[in-house]
């Protein structure tokens, strides 16, 4: 290699500049890209994703039966009618997203296998510098942008959460976390124990039950489920009378959201009544005399953790057929043959599936720097769960727990585009959210109130999350039904918006 060639090979990569840089090509990033090019066609943008293709969660998760746990009429984008079953498989969701990308030529803006390592803001230049690396070649990459739109989700794609158990190394079978499910894994005729009782367990168990010798759901405590047929009667009736699909999509979304609002209100205003109703919904699906109090009556109140929809009651059908069972107990230790429970019972298994949750990733675990000072998001205050004090020209898409994630993708897509246009009209190059005088003496509180939403994965990471104040504008209320009116009505010249 000549000295000139060697110098070129070790030179810093040239930075590409864009008006907006979108992080992530999952459901949020693709939605953000659509809104940006529709509403701000003059803005240049790029979408960076560390994976080899679009889809995010729906690409990385390969476990048996992977499907949505909320309906696709609201999980789908408002601008793209959903025409399939309400609860969809990962394959169906990826196909839908692919149509959005192809129909709107978003693919030309996406750079795959670009992993971001550092994002630094300069107030001197009013610019973000994003540094990363190609995951396929290892080559460094550098981008600059006026605005950073974080759409990478909120959990770590690389590794799921697994508790530490005594004796794990003694187990002679296999242990698999659903997030890292091996491709083409053969579980036929195996004795399987699934640790966990959330949406993942409720998906894996019915998908595997027919081919296993037996499958057992081992839970510390029960979870709420809503069983129902995987169809939408209203949508089907509207199709029967040949209503346009765009109308069907809009009408069905409105009806679902209306019904969900009633359930959410009842869960907080009459929680014991709602708890009883949810339990009674599953009773007919289980064998007579089944111990529902022990195995399907949660200790927490409805909607303080996510409620999964179970299409056609499939997880309960497996129990009734004798192919699946539920054990509610604590793990004492792993053994050579399986799991020793605190009750003294031993569950024998060939395969143990740890459906024990995931690890939260705060802003993609990217190193953030503002004016040469490292950013600790736990020391920031959030503005409506999307922007943060001390971090200019940046927004994070964090969706809803009690409504479909994508509803907020659409809302924030409108908001960002309106904000960018407003900055242009003012001639502003920098926006920073700042506490008002009336807010400065309020105590900084954890990201989420415990009586609002309290799953273990959130509790484990609360110390890493941005803080909130006890005011709607300084917290993520998780209330779509208020935000759908409040966010479009935000006064972009309010006191907390600091432009320069």
N, C-alpha and C positions, 0 to 999 in steps of 0.2 A: 504494500500500500504506500503511495506517495505521501509526502508530508502534507501536501494540500488536501488529499483525500482523507487523511487521518484527522486533520483539523475540521473538515466538513462533517465527518462522522461523529465527532464529539461536541459539535456546536449545539447550542440551545435550539430547540425547534421554534420555528416562526409561529407567532400567535395569530390565530384567526379571530376576527372580531365580528360580533353579532349584536343586534339591539337587545335580544332576549336569548338567554340560554336556559333550556328546559332540561332538568335532570330526571331521567327515567322514561322508559317507553312502555310502561304498563297502562292500566286503565286511566290513571290520572294524567300521565304525560301525553298520551294520544289525544285525550280530551282537551288538554291545554293547547296542544298544537292546532287542533281544529279551530278552537275559538280564536286563537291569535291570528291565524291566517284569514279567518272569516271577518273578524271585527277590526283588525289592524293590518290590512294587507300591505301597508307600506313598511312594516317592521320586518327586518331580517331576523331569522332565528335558527337555532340548531337544537336537536334533541340528542342527548348523550345517554347511553345505557351500557352497563358493564356486561350484560348478557349477550348471547349470540343472536338473539331475535327479540321481537316485541312480546309483550304479555305479562312480564313481571311474575306475580304469584302463579298465574295460570300456565306459565311456561316452566317455572322451577319445580312446582309440585307435581309429582308423578304417582302418588299413592293410589291404591285401588279405589275407583268410584268417585274421584275428585269432582266436586260439583259446587255450585253456588249454595249459600245458605240463606240467601234472600232472593226475592223474585226479580227476574230480568226486565220486567216492565219498568221498574225503578232503578235497578242496577245498570241497565242499559242507558245509553245517553239519551237526552231529551230529543236530540236532533236526528236520531237514527232509530226508526221503528224496530221493535223486537217482534219476531213472528213465530218463535219457537215456544217450547214449554216454559212455564214460569221458572222452574228450577232447572238449570242447565248444566251440562257437563263442561269441563275445562275445554274440551275440543270444540264444543259449540260456541263457547265464549271467545276463543281464539279466532274462530272462523268469522264471527261477528266483528271483532276488532280488525281483522284483516280487510274486511269489506270497507270499514271506515277509512283505513289507511290508503287502500287502493283508490276508492272513489274520490278521495280528496288529495291524492298525490302527496301524502305526508311522508312517504318512504324516502323521498329525495332529501328530506331534512334530518333523517335519523342517522346517527353514527353508532353502530353497535360495537361491542367489545372495547368500549372506552370507559375505563374505571377512573373516577375522580378521586384524587387524594387530598387536594388542598384548594380552598377558595379564599382569596384574600381581596379585601376591599381597600381602595385608595381614595381618600377624600380629596386628595390633590388632583387626581384625574377623574374622579367620580365614575370609577370603573371597577368591575370585578375581574380578577385574573384567576382562571380555573386551570389547575395543573393536574394532570393525570397520566395514565399509561394505557397503551393498547394491551389488552389481555391476550391477544393472539401472537403479537410480535415482541412485546415488552418495550416497545419504543415509547418515549415520553411524548406527551401532547400538551399544548397550551392553547387556551382560548381566552379571549376577553369579551366582556358583555356589559351592557348598561344595566341590565336587570336580570336577576337570578330567580328562576321559578322552580322550586323544589317539589318534584312529583315522584320521588322514589319510594313512597310508602312510609311505613313506620316500624318495620321489623327487619331483622337481619336475615337475608336470603341464604347466607352461607352455612348457618348452623342453628338448629332448633334448640329449645330449652329442654334439658334433661336433668332432673334432680340427682343428687348423689345418694346412692343406696348401698348399704353394706352388702358385701358378698357378690357384687355384680360379676367380678372376675371368676367366680366359681361356676356360674351358669354355663352349661355345656351346649345349649342351643344357640340360636341367633337373636340378636337384639337390633331392631331397626327403628329409627325415628322417621315418621311419615315424611318429613321435609327432605330427607335424603334417601328416599325409597329407591332401591336398585332397579334398573330397567329389566324387564322380563323375569322378575323374581318369581319362582314357583313355590307357592304355598299350599298346593294341593295336598289334601289328606293330613295336613299338620294340625297339631293342637296349638291354638293361638290364644294368647292373653293380650288384650289391648288395655294399656294403662291410661286412664282418662275417660271423661264422659262428655266432652264438648262436641262441637260441630264436626271436628275431624274424626273422632271416634264413632259418631253417629253416621258418618259416611263410609268409613272403612269397614265397619262390622257387617252391614248388609251386603256390601260389595264382595266380601270374602266368604261369607257364611256358607254359601252353596258348595264351595270347593274345599273348605276346611273339614277336618274330622269334627272339630268343635271350636267355637270362638267365644271367649269370655271377656266381658267388659268389667275391668276392675277399677272401681272408683272410690275415692275417699268420701265424696259427698255427691248427691244427685244434681242433675241439671234439668232445666225446663226445656221441653220440646213442644212444638206445635205440629201435629200431624194433619195431613190433608191431601187431597188428590192433586197430582201435578198437572193441573189445568186451570184455566181461568174462564169460568162460564160466561162472564160478561164479554170478554174478547171473542170467544167462540160464537156467541149469539150475534155480535156485531159483524163478524165475518160471514155468518150465514145469510145476513141480509145485505151483504156486499158493500159494507161501509169501507171507505178508503183506509188503508193501513196506518197512515199518519194520524187520522182521527181516532182509530182504534187505540193506537199507542197513547195518545194524549188522554183520552177518556179513561182508559184502563189505569194509567198512572194516577190520575186524579182520584179515582175510586179507591185504589189500593192505599194511597197516602191518607185519604180521609179515614179509612178503616184503621190504619196503623196509628193514626193520631188518637182515635178513640181508645185503642188498646193501651197506648202509652199513658194517656191521661188517667185511665182507670187503674193502671199499675201503680201510680203515685198517689192517687186520691182514694182509691179503695183497694189497697194492695192485698188484703186477705181475701176479698171476694174474687179478685183476679187469680190469685194463687189457687183457690178452690176450683175455679173454672178450668184452668190449665190442667190441673190434675184429673178432673173429670173427663177431659177430652181424650186422655190416653187410656182410661180404665177399660172401655170396651175392646181395646186392641190387645189386651193382655189376658192370660189364662185366668179363669175364675179362681179367686182366693189368692192371687198373686200379691206379694207384700209390697204394695205401692208406697206405703208410708216410709219404708226403709230404703227402697231402691229408686223411687222417682218423685220424692217430695223434698225439694231443696231447702236448705236452712236459710237462704237469703230470700229477699222479696223479689217479685218479678221485675225484669228489665234492669236490675242492678248489674247483671251480666248478660251477655248476648243470648237470645233465645233462637235456637235453630229450627227452621222448618224441616220437617221430615216428610218427604214426598211419599204418598201412599202408605205412610206408617211403616216403611220397610224395616226399620230397626226393631220394631215391636213384632212384626211378622216373623222375624227370625227367632225371637224368643218363644213365640207361640208354637212354632214348628219344632222347637227343641234343638235347633242348630246353634243357637246363641243363648248365653245366660249372663246375668249381672251379679257381681259380687261387690258389696259395699263394705269396705274394711280398710285397714291401714297396712302398709308393707312393713314387716319387721326386718326381713333380709331376703336376698336372692340365695337360692340353693343350686346344686348341680342340676336338679330336675325342674326347677321353676321358681316359685315365689312363696316364701313362708309368711303368712299373715299374722297379725297380732292376735287374732282369735284362736290361733293354733292350727288353722287349716293350711294345707299346702296346695297351691295351684300348679299342677304339672303342665309344662309347655315345651314345644319344640321351637316356637317363635314367640318373642315378646315384642310388641309394638308399643313404643313410648309416645303416645299421643298426648304429651304433657305440655304442649304449648310452644311458644316461640320467645325469642329475645327481642326486645324493642331496640331499634336503631334510631337514634335521635339525629335527624338530618343526614342520614346515610353514613354516620360515623366519619364524616369528612372533617378534616381539620379546617376550622374557620378562623380567619384573622381579619380584624378591622383596624386599619391604620397601624399595622405592625404589632397589635396587641391580640393575643389569643382570645377567642370567644368561648366562654363557658355558658351554654344555654340555660343551665340551672340558675344562673345569676341574671337572666333577662326576665322581663315581664311580657307575656304574650298579648297581642292585640287581636281579640276574637279568635284565638287559636290558629292564626295564620301569619302574623307578622310579629316582630320582636323588637323591644327597645334596644337601641345601640347597634342594630344590624340594618344598615340602609339597603334600599332597593332589592329586597328579597322577600319572597312569600313561600310558605310551606303549605301544601295541600294535605290537610289531615281531615279525613271524612267523618262519618257518623257511625256510632255504635248501634243506635236503635233505629236507624234508617239506612238505606243503601249508600255506600261510600260515594258513588258516582253523582248523587244529587248535589254534593258539595263541589265536586269537580266542575259541574256546569255553573253553579252559583259563583264560584271563585274565578272561573273563566271570564264571566261577564265583568266581575269586579276588577280583575287585573287589566283587562282591555280598557275599561272606563278610566282606571287610574293612569295608565300610560298616556291616553289621550289628554287627560287633565294636566299631566306634567308637561306635555308638549305645549299645550295652550298657555301655560304659565311661564314657559321657558325654563322650567326647573330640570336639573339633571340629577338631583338627589332628594330622596324622601326618607325621613327617619321618624319612626313613631316615638313619641316622648310623653311621659306622664305629665298631666296637668297639675297645677298647684294643689287642687283639691284632692288629688290622688296620692301625693307623695308621702303622706303619713299613714297610708293604709298598709296593713301587714301583707307581706308577700306570702302567698299560700301555695300548697301543692297544686300541680296542673289540673287535677280532677278531684272534685269532692267525693268523699267515700260514699256518701248517700246518693250520689248521682250515678256512678259507674265504678265497680270495684273488682274486676277480674284480677287474678294473681299476676298475670304477665304485666299489667299496668302497675300494680303495687310494687313489684320487684324493681321497676325502673323509674319510679316517681322521683327519686333523687337526681336523675339525669335530665329530667324534663324541664322546660321553661316553667316559670311560676305564673300565678294569676293573682288578681285582686278581686275582691267581692263586689264586682260590678260587671254587668253583661258585656261591656266593650273591652274588658280586660280579662276575659276568660273564654274558653270554648264551651259554650253552654250545652252542646250536643242536642240542641232543639231545632231541628230542621224547620218545623212548622212556624217558628218565630223568625228564624234566619232567612227564610225564603222571602220575607217582606222587609226585614231589617237590613240585610246586606245591600240590596239594590238601592235602599234609601240612605245609605251612609253619606254624610256630608264630607266630601273630600277636602274641604277647607276648614274642618273643625279644628279646635285648638291643639289636639294631639298630633295632627299632621304637620310636620316641620319640613318645609321645602327650601332648597337652596340651589 
